[in-house]
Amino acid sequence: MQAQCEGTDQPSGRTAVEARLQELITEVDGLIDAVRAEESRVAAEISRVAPNHRDGAVNLVHYAELRQHDIRTVQGGLASIGATRLSTAEPAVLARLQAARNVLSAYNGEPLKYTDVEVRDAFALADDILEDHATELLGYSSEETHSRIMVTLPTEAGEDLDLVRGFVAAGMELARINCAHDGPEVWKRMIDHVHTAAAEYGRDIKVAMDLAGPKVRTGRIAPGPAVGRARVTRQDTGRVLTPAKIWLTPDDAPDISIPADLPGRPTLPLRVEREWLEALAPGDEISFHDNRDAKRKFVVTRQENGGVLAEGQRNAYITNSTLLESDYTKTRVSGVPPTEQRLRLQRGDTLLLTDDPAPATPAPGRTPRISCTLPEAVRAIEVGQRVLFDDGSIAGRAVEKRSDGEYTVVELRIDYAGPNGTNLAAYKGINLPETVLPLPSLTEEDIAAFRFVAEHGDIANISFIRDTDDVAFVLDTLEEIAAESADPERVRRLGIVLKIETIPAYENLCPVLLAGMRHPNLGIMIARGDLAVELGFDRMAEVPRLIAQMAEAAHVPVITATQVLESLAKSGLPTRAEITDAAYALRSEAVMLNKGPHITDAIRILHTLSTKLGRSQRKNRQMLRQIGSWMPEND
């Protein structure tokens, strides 16, 4: 063996290192050439962005090109000599590559290729540009935080100034109004309350307003029989915890609200003859046979505001033909609404989706059929494409498309539902992640709301963005509104936030951002809920991070949305996982909280998290502050 080895060329360790250095130099030079070439190729698109976005547009193009290459071996090689791994190159791609090249030059014993001017301060400048854009769009953040807290206002915020004061006191820094709900009068009162509360706390809080875009939903389902249920709640042992309750009001009077302090299952409202009702008193018994011919007895427990509450110890099914009896006098019930019917779907079932607006009529043994609120969507679906319902709780694939007279029918094979089936109700969302919809990004209702936002709000959040044509339509519409406005410059300064919530928007992210950067006051929102439905939950560990990185490269501020501290807002108790999720979301320039009875607590906790993390992280970079918990005790 020794003889075989003698005389062979075995490169020394030094020679191998030099060879690897030269390989790295060649690879890094190639990346620098590639990003510069891409900048030249799309120079026309870059030239159209607003002046304040010029640096960001160039860096965005560099970053998008960098991510077209698999540079993991380059990263490993750079790390092995203690150089940058390029893992946080987003703020200044070219400068980071040039810095890496200079390190390689130094190791290789050759003059530095790039000057100090080309490399120095590039990251700090990029951070300053992004912060300036975030401040212009979203307002100032706290001195100790990088992220702002956006709070979705409930309808009550239009009537209750103290509610809004509570949000501001807890840490709200941006207010959000969803234009899919309420209307201009309520929106205006909400905005006035935000401005009043902000002024009282010496703050300036901007108002963002969501434009819903075209909504594809299931159509009507024929109502079921008019049967109401009054139900008890029981312990596991069967003992009644809360009684069944009926709320009786006169049939010739306006609806009288059910008392809000009643525990247990919902109270069933019923209408009865006034004379019979007025003869009742607390302690009186009301007896009847319910719809199953079961005899039931309820006892009057309260009289309030013209209504009567009666409670029973058994469940009761009541219809508009039920006769109530008290003290040998009877009255017939009215006012029981029809039940809401649903389609029950299981894996393997067939569902017919149609543009026929006739209501669905559920029937055992019949293939379920349901319409769509946007006929164009049904006509656009092609065989093989995915169709998802109700936030992805039901999903299927088109297996056939046919005409049924003047209507189109798409036959779907359901391949995803709950283990025991899932109910599909009327007016639930439909997602078509693989279908090209021939619809504009703004409906006529959206454009009317857009005009309101341009006059009264600070930011318009734009839904249903798919490509550069959608962005151009939004910006052209904004310019039309400006041309008709008494204050056109205010309109042109309006913040525009593009919601990234569809597969096309994600796949076209770089050109979408470049198109949006023609507007000087731009941001994006990562709408994680819709993205999860369209992409699948398995992609959500990666996709929001990739979107945020692309936006950081463009120096465009990001709002992270959907289900941040949702359990806390709804139940008053956070989960461990959502605290971690909130911490990650706070890497964005703003985090959106949705509505809930405990939203003020959620604002307060998110503000605390933001303050703590503001000293420890900047986007994806860890800031190595001193950790007091690890300090040795003083002697």
C-alpha atoms as one frame of an Amber mdcrd trajectory, in Angstrom:
protein
   0.000   0.000   0.000   2.867   2.336   0.890   4.466   1.641  -2.480   1.252
   2.444  -4.279   1.068   5.789  -2.494   4.616   6.837  -3.186   4.952   9.248
  -6.029   1.242  10.121  -6.269   0.150  13.775  -6.223  -1.446  14.414  -2.840
  -2.389  18.089  -2.442  -1.354  19.516   0.880  -3.940  20.775   3.339  -2.958
  24.312   2.431  -3.488  23.632  -1.274  -6.965  22.177  -0.606  -7.937  25.255
   1.407  -6.693  27.529  -1.353  -8.658  25.534  -3.928 -11.826  25.798  -1.838
 -11.252  29.537  -1.371 -10.960  29.943  -5.111 -14.184  27.986  -5.626 -15.974
  30.257  -3.162 -14.569  33.353  -4.841 -15.849  32.103  -8.207 -19.288  31.289
  -6.763 -19.685  34.620  -4.970 -18.510  36.517  -8.059 -21.094  34.594 -10.051
 -23.865  35.615  -7.633 -22.797  39.265  -7.810 -22.835  39.128 -11.610 -26.264
  37.445 -11.558 -27.962  40.049  -9.354 -26.452  42.893 -11.370 -27.598  41.301
 -14.620 -31.132  40.928 -13.284 -31.129  44.579 -12.239 -30.238  45.528 -15.809
 -32.882  43.212 -17.249 -35.752  44.770 -15.269 -34.408  48.336 -15.343 -37.610
  49.573 -17.013 -39.800  48.218 -14.181 -37.446  49.682 -11.565 -37.571  53.088
 -13.240 -41.348  53.274 -12.721 -41.322  53.014  -8.920 -41.749  56.082  -6.721
 -38.458  57.861  -5.904 -38.580  56.823  -2.241 -38.766  53.168  -3.346 -35.852
  53.278  -5.766 -33.290  51.663  -3.423 -35.821  49.099  -2.268 -36.780  48.160
  -5.832 -33.161  47.527  -6.782 -32.551  45.464  -3.656 -35.820  43.547  -4.179
 -34.681  42.523  -7.650 -31.303  41.487  -6.254 -32.957  39.408  -3.532 -35.442
  37.752  -5.890 -32.547  36.746  -8.149 -30.472  35.488  -5.194 -33.347  33.219
  -4.151 -33.341  31.642  -7.607 -30.002  30.021  -6.690 -29.296  27.219  -4.239
 -26.459  28.763  -2.241 -26.355  26.338   0.669 -22.875  25.091  -0.207 -21.674
  28.687  -0.490 -23.186  29.430   2.912 -21.425  26.441   4.407 -18.115  27.433
   2.904 -18.386  31.018   4.133 -19.366  29.852   7.612 -16.352  27.537   7.759
 -14.014  30.527   7.595 -16.087  32.665   9.964 -17.615  34.876   7.265 -21.248
  35.846   6.768 -23.643  33.005   5.977 -25.799  35.369   3.853 -28.782  34.229
   5.948 -29.817  37.796   6.795 -28.917  39.408   3.484 -32.416  40.847   2.887
 -31.743  44.533   3.742 -28.762  44.957   1.371 -28.080  41.953  -0.837 -25.334
  43.335  -3.028 -23.423  44.877  -0.116 -23.600  41.605   1.805 -22.259  39.670
  -1.195 -19.513  42.242  -1.675 -18.587  42.025   2.001 -18.359  38.242   1.687
 -16.144  38.658  -1.377 -13.827  40.997   0.529 -13.472  38.462   3.332 -12.530
  35.822   0.771 -10.022  38.209  -0.787  -8.414  38.825   2.613  -8.160  35.104
   3.312  -6.670  34.579  -0.138  -4.004  37.235   0.451  -5.199  39.556  -2.327
  -6.394  43.183  -2.330 -10.017  43.805  -1.369 -12.185  43.907  -4.475 -14.810
  46.337  -3.181 -14.248  49.673  -1.508 -15.351  50.626   1.970 -17.931  53.006
   0.489 -19.677  50.184  -1.385 -20.079  48.004   1.690 -20.143  50.250   4.740
 -23.430  51.236   6.410 -25.602  49.489   3.793 -27.583  47.596   6.447 -28.082
  50.644   8.648 -29.275  52.673   5.667 -31.713  49.942   4.658 -33.101  49.772
   8.202 -33.578  53.541   8.203 -35.421  53.446   4.869 -37.745  50.676   6.067
 -38.446  52.485   9.328 -39.200  55.713   7.464 -41.648  53.864   5.213 -43.255
  52.159   8.224 -43.657  55.448  10.063 -45.192  57.136   7.033 -47.655  54.283
   6.512 -48.411  53.082  10.033 -47.416  55.911  12.347 -44.763  56.013  15.033
 -44.029  52.976  17.156 -43.048  53.036  20.799 -39.381  53.850  21.419 -38.796
  50.345  22.784 -40.564  48.434  20.011 -40.271  47.959  16.273 -43.818  46.699
  15.756 -47.196  48.390  16.058 -50.423  46.857  17.362 -53.380  47.062  14.976
 -56.782  46.347  16.536 -59.946  45.432  14.632 -62.814  47.568  15.900 -66.128
  45.846  16.690 -69.419  47.490  15.736 -69.783  48.658  19.351 -66.809  50.984
  18.841 -69.140  53.228  16.853 -71.325  53.758  19.929 -69.000  53.285  22.894
 -66.179  55.819  23.193 -65.029  54.250  26.475 -64.440  50.947  24.666 -62.059
  52.686  22.262 -60.411  54.537  25.151 -59.697  51.153  26.715 -58.038  49.937
  23.522 -55.810  53.030  23.368 -54.894  52.764  27.053 -53.934  49.100  26.607
 -51.587  49.876  23.702 -53.521  50.091  20.404 -51.376  51.945  17.860 -53.487
  51.378  14.736 -57.240  50.912  14.338 -58.747  48.638  11.678 -62.276  48.801
  10.281 -63.611  45.949   8.149 -65.747  47.482   5.401 -67.509  44.144   4.891
 -69.544  45.055   7.998 -71.628  48.026   9.146 -71.651  51.086   6.848 -70.378
  54.653   6.335 -72.295  56.162   9.265 -70.930  53.597  11.718 -67.438  53.805
  10.176 -67.416  57.579  10.634 -68.380  57.308  14.310 -65.649  54.699  14.836
 -63.064  57.010  13.265 -64.237  59.962  15.357 -63.944  57.877  18.526 -60.416
  56.753  17.590 -59.334  60.347  17.004 -60.952  61.521  20.257 -59.359  58.782
  22.358 -55.971  59.211  20.676 -55.997  62.968  21.336 -56.845  62.378  24.999
 -53.746  60.176  25.319 -51.566  62.558  23.311 -51.137  60.118  20.447 -51.753
  59.975  16.711 -53.485  56.718  15.739 -54.071  55.955  12.075 -57.169  54.156
  10.790 -56.853  51.313   8.276 -59.953  50.108   6.422 -60.295  46.736   4.676
 -61.868  46.555   1.219 -63.290  43.049   0.944 -62.883  42.426  -2.798 -65.113
  39.930  -4.627 -66.284  37.205  -2.273 -67.046  33.761  -3.661 -69.580  32.093
  -1.368 -72.079  29.271  -1.304 -75.623  30.268  -2.241 -78.938  29.899  -0.460
 -80.218  26.732   1.193 -83.974  26.329   1.541 -85.097  26.872   5.147 -86.095
  23.900   7.229 -89.190  23.476   9.395 -90.041  26.165  11.952 -89.011  24.326
  15.099 -87.369  25.979  18.086 -85.510  24.199  20.871 -85.390  25.164  24.520
 -82.623  23.078  26.088 -81.162  22.393  29.511 -77.505  21.824  30.338 -76.590
  18.798  32.466 -73.697  17.369  34.416 -72.248  14.065  33.240 -74.391  12.445
  35.925 -77.553  13.853  34.303 -78.290  16.497  36.940 -79.643  19.732  35.423
 -77.205  22.631  35.731 -79.183  25.319  33.901 -82.866  25.075  32.894 -84.430
  25.326  29.459 -85.730  28.869  28.896 -88.457  30.492  26.781 -88.908  34.257
  26.399 -92.539  35.278  25.767 -93.468  38.636  24.230 -96.757  40.063  22.825
 -97.440  39.176  19.199 -98.599  42.731  18.448 -95.490  44.501  19.797 -91.953
  45.051  18.445 -89.336  42.498  19.406 -88.240  42.820  23.030 -84.626  41.862
  23.664 -83.929  38.752  25.696 -82.199  39.584  29.015 -78.422  39.373  28.570
 -77.624  37.785  31.942 -79.144  34.336  31.333 -76.713  31.412  31.723 -76.820
  28.120  29.872 -78.086  27.396  26.386 -79.731  30.116  24.269 -83.200  31.243
  25.323 -85.961  30.484  22.791 -88.005  33.617  21.891 -91.737  33.066  21.332
 -94.670  35.342  20.501 -98.076  34.904  22.195-101.363  36.824  22.555-100.991
  39.954  24.661-104.049  39.322  26.874-102.872  35.800  27.757 -99.338  37.031
  28.446-100.417  39.902  30.700-102.318  37.463  32.932 -99.096  35.646  33.849
 -97.260  36.213  37.121 -94.064  34.799  38.633 -94.664  31.238  39.842 -97.397
  30.474  37.259 -97.078  27.184  35.412 -97.205  26.926  31.630 -97.909  23.445
  30.240 -97.953  22.118  26.695 -97.244  19.125  24.480 -94.159  19.792  22.376
 -93.597  18.790  18.766 -92.700  15.221  19.806 -95.952  15.018  21.805 -93.948
  15.080  25.032 -95.710  16.857  27.907 -93.691  19.754  29.283 -94.088  22.210
  32.161 -92.356  25.602  32.499 -92.600  28.058  35.396 -92.635  31.854  35.069
 -89.514  33.202  36.813 -89.241  36.807  35.635 -91.194  39.683  34.089 -89.096
  42.398  32.470 -89.696  45.211  29.948 -92.962  43.690  28.743 -91.563  40.173
  28.358 -91.911  37.026  30.456 -89.208  34.438  31.172 -90.268  30.854  31.896
 -87.946  27.960  32.755 -88.275  24.180  32.623 -86.287  21.116  33.637 -86.689
  19.231  30.349 -85.800  19.955  26.720 -88.714  21.093  24.551 -89.252  21.322
  20.774 -91.754  24.059  19.968 -93.424  25.012  16.666 -95.847  27.692  15.549
 -98.721  25.277  16.149 -97.849  24.571  19.788-100.594  25.465  22.315 -99.491
  26.859  25.685-101.860  26.582  28.647-101.861  28.459  31.946-104.729  28.602
  34.454-107.011  26.800  31.986-106.514  29.379  29.217-104.586  28.691  26.027
-102.661  30.597  23.396-100.992  29.494  20.192 -97.287  30.189  19.719 -96.018
  32.261  16.804 -92.687  33.773  15.782 -90.687  30.535  15.637 -88.299  31.023
  12.685 -87.468  28.267  10.201 -84.396  26.235  11.076 -81.224  26.772   9.097
 -80.493  23.707   6.989 -77.024  22.515   6.019 -75.542  19.970   3.662 -73.741
  17.142   5.427 -70.683  16.095   3.418 -68.256  13.243   3.961 -65.143  12.061
   2.175 -66.065  10.327  -1.054 -69.349  12.217  -1.450 -70.335  14.021  -4.628
 -71.349  17.695  -4.506 -72.747  19.639  -7.443 -71.693  23.298  -7.584 -73.785
  25.385  -9.984 -74.478  28.924 -11.134 -78.210  28.191 -10.897 -79.368  30.611
  -8.141 -82.198  28.339  -6.944 -81.816  27.469  -3.247 -80.367  24.105  -2.317
 -82.923  21.603  -1.012 -81.291  18.938   1.183 -82.959  15.529   0.903 -81.835
  12.031   1.946 -80.618   9.941  -0.981 -80.283  12.921  -3.335 -76.896  14.198
  -4.554 -76.470  17.557  -2.816 -76.418  20.608  -5.062 -75.594  24.184  -4.103
 -75.212  27.459  -5.968 -72.425  30.043  -5.889 -72.913  33.761  -5.300 -70.559
  34.595  -8.194 -71.665  32.669 -11.301 -68.424  33.607 -13.096 -66.496  31.525
 -10.588 -68.395  28.321 -11.404 -67.893  28.871 -15.134 -64.145  29.394 -14.614
 -63.533  26.089 -12.786 -61.865  23.404 -14.887 -61.829  19.644 -14.355 -59.051
  18.629 -11.975 -58.991  21.890 -10.031 -59.376  22.131  -6.265 -62.414  23.734
  -4.615 -62.422  24.498  -0.885 -65.339  25.510   1.318 -65.676  27.274   4.670
 -62.003  28.059   5.330 -60.927  24.687   3.992 -63.018  22.567   6.382 -64.406
  20.835   3.266 -62.438  20.316   0.063 -62.934  18.525  -3.217 -61.759  18.322
  -6.785 -63.721  18.935  -9.972 -64.265  15.635 -11.787 -66.786  16.790 -14.407
 -68.145  20.030 -15.850 -71.360  20.095 -17.840 -74.280  22.242 -18.951 -77.727
  21.852 -17.422 -79.911  23.941 -19.682 -78.765  27.544 -19.300 -76.684  26.770
 -16.214 -73.232  25.298 -15.579 -72.757  22.406 -13.165 -69.382  21.338 -11.757
 -69.316  17.909 -10.150 -66.980  17.734  -7.184 -65.611  14.657  -5.437 -65.149
  15.493  -1.755 -61.739  14.334  -0.529 -61.464  16.285   2.705 -63.993  16.615
   5.543 -64.214  15.754   9.227 -63.992  12.093  10.295 -67.778  11.993  10.755
 -68.592  14.469   8.029 -68.802  18.284   8.034 -71.795  20.576   7.623 -71.814
  23.128   4.805 -74.075  26.127   5.381 -75.291  28.906   3.106 -73.040  31.896
   2.359 -69.800  30.185   3.403 -66.563  31.095   1.647 -65.333  29.247  -1.432
 -61.623  29.238  -2.287 -60.440  28.352  -5.788 -56.639  28.226  -5.480 -56.063
  26.731  -8.951 -58.718  28.667 -10.892 -58.133  31.910 -12.791 -61.118  34.073
 -11.883 -62.191  36.694 -14.466 -62.961  39.230 -11.740 -61.503  42.647 -10.873
 -59.821  43.110  -7.500 -62.359  45.799  -6.555 -66.135  45.471  -6.812 -68.474
  48.444  -7.194 -69.114  48.255  -3.438 -65.358  48.270  -2.812 -64.885  51.361
  -4.978 -67.620  53.187  -3.056 -65.898  52.221   0.212 -62.532  53.234  -1.319
 -63.882  56.758  -1.802 -64.893  56.869   1.862 -61.455  55.636   2.973 -59.717
  58.212   0.789 -61.701  60.984   2.496 -61.810  59.778   6.106 -59.239  57.011
   6.638 -55.465  56.724   6.484 -54.885  53.284   4.945 -56.816  51.090   2.493
 -56.166  47.355   2.912 -56.804  45.795  -0.500 -58.012  42.190  -0.701 -57.964
  39.690  -3.574 -54.660  40.810  -5.095 -53.388  38.253  -7.590 -51.048  39.946
 -10.054 -49.699  43.237 -11.361 -52.931  43.949 -13.260 -54.836  43.937  -9.961
 -52.314  46.342  -8.441 -52.523  48.646 -11.475 -56.334  48.658 -11.255 -56.166
  49.677  -7.583 -53.691  52.500  -8.232 -55.609  53.706 -11.298 -58.814  53.755
  -9.249 -57.056  55.731  -6.515 -55.931  58.283  -9.094 -59.502  58.597 -10.403
 -60.703  59.264  -6.863 -57.940  61.847  -6.410 -58.901  63.628  -9.607 -62.477
  64.019  -8.336 -61.488  64.967  -4.779 -61.440  68.414  -3.203 -58.101  67.385
  -1.628 -56.327  65.311  -4.292 -52.965  65.304  -2.502 -54.500  63.746   0.584
 -55.899  60.967  -1.595 -52.565  60.417  -3.317 -50.847  60.125   0.086 -53.323
  57.465   1.238 -51.599  54.346   2.522 -52.152  51.282   0.335 -51.661  47.838
   1.880 -51.786  44.861  -0.480 -53.127  41.744   1.239 -51.143  38.667   0.229
 -53.800  35.983   0.613 -53.893  34.055  -2.675 -51.532  31.616  -4.361 -51.057
  33.902  -7.404 -50.137  36.847  -5.149 -47.526  34.715  -3.396 -46.139  33.283
  -6.623 -46.041  36.756  -8.251 -44.757  38.484  -5.134 -41.747  40.274  -6.656
 -43.635  41.800  -9.625 -46.625  42.578  -7.374 -44.340  44.486  -5.016 -42.642
  46.323  -7.887 -46.035  47.332  -9.267 -47.182  48.479  -5.830 -43.997  50.486
  -5.295 -45.189  52.947  -7.916 -47.238  54.267  -4.988 -45.001  55.994  -2.407
 -46.987  54.939   0.680 -47.105  51.147   0.440 -47.247  48.108   2.707 -48.327
  44.483   2.546 -50.410  42.331   4.863 -49.691  38.619   5.282 -53.244  37.257
   5.556 -52.292  33.911   7.045 -55.837  32.563   7.268 -56.638  32.680   3.558
 -53.090  31.646   2.676 -53.436  28.572   4.875 -56.673  27.617   3.117 -55.208
  28.046  -0.362 -51.722  26.656   0.225 -52.443  24.071   2.896 -51.398  24.207
   6.524 -48.164  22.327   5.857 -46.832  25.348   3.935 -47.567  27.851   6.686
 -44.362  27.107   8.588 -42.404  28.595   5.697 -44.504  30.835   3.436 -45.187
  33.786   5.801 -41.467  33.984   6.546 -40.606  33.982   2.839 -43.128  36.759
   2.159 -41.765  38.837   5.030 -38.205  38.387   3.776 -39.139  39.517   0.269
 -40.906  42.585   1.676 -37.902  43.420   3.864 -35.709  43.272   0.793 -38.077
  45.783  -0.854 -37.965  47.973   2.292 -41.771  47.662   2.415 -43.455  47.403
   5.843 -45.365  44.231   6.733 -48.522  43.633   8.763 -48.917  40.093  10.084
 -52.566  39.116  10.433 -54.969  36.293  11.342 -55.415  34.513  14.669 -52.734
  36.373  16.614 -53.608  35.733  20.301 -57.034  34.531  19.127 -57.656  32.199
  22.094 -56.786  34.987  24.509 -59.097  37.477  22.755 -61.991  35.011  22.713
 -61.627  33.086  25.970 -59.399  35.267  28.136 -56.646  32.624  28.312 -53.735
  32.345  25.860 -52.222  29.079  24.714 -48.480  28.540  24.965 -48.255  28.112
  21.192 -49.956  31.417  20.405 -47.576  33.343  22.661 -44.706  31.945  20.585
 -46.621  32.771  17.401 -47.195  36.338  18.607 -43.478  36.707  19.327 -42.677
  35.724  15.755 -45.394  38.029  14.376 -43.784  40.948  16.229 -40.889  40.827
  13.772 -43.291  42.619  11.412 -43.832  46.367  11.393 -47.397  45.781  12.627
 -49.436  42.908  14.088 -53.187  42.704  13.669 -55.519  41.558  16.438 -59.067
  40.535  15.646 -62.218  41.050  17.703 -63.162  39.201  20.880 -64.668  39.797
  24.326 -61.189  39.885  25.882 -59.483  41.933  23.185 -58.293  44.596  25.632
 -56.342  41.935  27.567 -54.878  40.700  24.277 -53.723  44.242  23.394 -52.107
  44.647  26.805 -50.231  41.331  26.640 -49.099  41.904  23.053 -47.807  45.340
  24.057 -45.809  43.741  26.889 -44.349  41.134  24.524 -43.509  43.806  21.975
 -41.689  45.909  24.553 -39.596  42.951  25.729 -38.747  41.717  22.240 -38.047
  45.196  20.875 -34.765  45.159  22.761 -33.848  41.667  21.528 -34.676  41.400
  17.835 -34.711  43.404  14.658 -36.661  41.578  11.936 -34.824  38.220  11.652
 -31.696  39.435  13.435 -31.092  38.769  17.093 -29.886  41.787  19.068 -27.518
  40.548  21.773 -28.610  42.665  24.716 -27.338  41.882  28.195 -29.308  39.073
  29.860 -29.736  40.027  33.501 -30.965  36.547  34.477 -27.557  35.121  33.590
 -25.489  37.708  35.447 -23.472  36.326  38.362 -24.561  37.547  41.759 -22.524
  40.411  43.129 -20.253  39.467  46.039
